[in-house]
Amino acid sequence: MRRTGARRLLGYGFLLGLLAAGWTLARAGTAVPALLVPDPARVAESLITKVVADPAALPLTFARALAGTVLGLALGTVLAIVSHLVPILEPLTRVSGMIMRCVPVLALSPLIATFFGYGGPAAVATATVMSFFPSFALVGAALWRIPPALLDVIRVTGGGRGTILRRVSLPIALPELVLAAKLTSCVGVLAALTAEFLTANDGLGALLARSQGLLDTPTVWAILLTSLAGSLLAYEVMDLAERKTRARLSLHKN
């Protein structure tokens, strides 16, 4: 695991080096205007003075993304368990989830704002809607992979649905739930940022909308780089959690 982590860090460092080199070359020439590719020093200044220092921007967006992602994962897991316990509901929940997953965020935003309001509630709801399907699909697939013979053994020994859920279903589904969290870690930030851009007066999305209207390209770049860094950090944290979860469960199996 340590070697894998070191290789990933080297890969990120190499990618950042390429980005910095391309950025420097673009600014060194005259073909790319500063309105499109701003000076790195101005982006760093905007990052410190307008993004990090704004209490109504960075903390709000990441808190909303986290809340929406957690709610989405919980909703997807509950729907997967209900679909497994009541199979007649599985086609309905699966089709509904696929429809919500395929509809673009821009198309969902007006509908979400109508039901949940504008600003923060819309951002959390959007992140929830965009995050629930991976947990629903992965946890549901794990539950349906449980050997029927194992369930029969538990029933013969007097165990009911609660025992099956607690001792078999949830331990089998846990690694898939962590995997779903890893896959949705980036989606939550993007969903919250998009909802704020369209409906909110605070958060990184609202700051992005104002900066774009003022042609403040350094701040736009600073916001995009911040959201990218936050998404990558969340992904790496959940990737580590997934590997540790699978390793611990494999040790328990042995």
Buried (B, 14 or more C-beta within 10 A) or exposed (E): EEEEEEEEEEEEEEEEEEEEEEBEEEBEEEEEEEEEBBBBEBBBBBBEEBBBEBEBBBEBBBBBBBBBBBBBBBBBBBBBBEBBBEEEEBEEBBEEBEEEBEEEBEEBBEEBBEEBEBBBBBBBBBBBBBBBBBBBBBBBEBBEEBEEEEBEEBEEEEBEEEBBBEEBBBEBBBBBBBBBBBBBBBBBBBBBBBBBBBBBEBBBBBBBBBBBEEEBBBBBBBBBBBBEEBBBEBBBEBBBBBBEBBEEEEEEEE
